[in-house]
Amino acid sequence: MKGFVERYTQKGMREGMQKGIQEGMQKGRKEGEALVLARLLQRKFGELPESIRIKIEKADSDTLLEWLDRVLTADSINEVIH
């Protein structure tokens, strides 16, 4: 019985570590996308209003990628974010 409990515990620890690693990678990727978007917007349109910074911080990864695509052709920040 002791061996079963140890194996079960080790399996749970491995799964927890893998989940933590995946979540950390996703969070890092999202933070990177947000940083790049903010940098591109600032370079193209100047200082970013706080409201835009907040929207960028709250956006999910899919939204950030969509906004990143729009930066290339947009004439204003609003065309990118809205």
Secondary structure, 3 states (H helix, E strand, C coil): CHHHHHHHHHHHHHHHHHHHHHHHHHHHHHHHHHHHHHHHHHHHHCCCCHHHHHHHHHCCHHHHHHHHHHHCCCCCHHHHHC
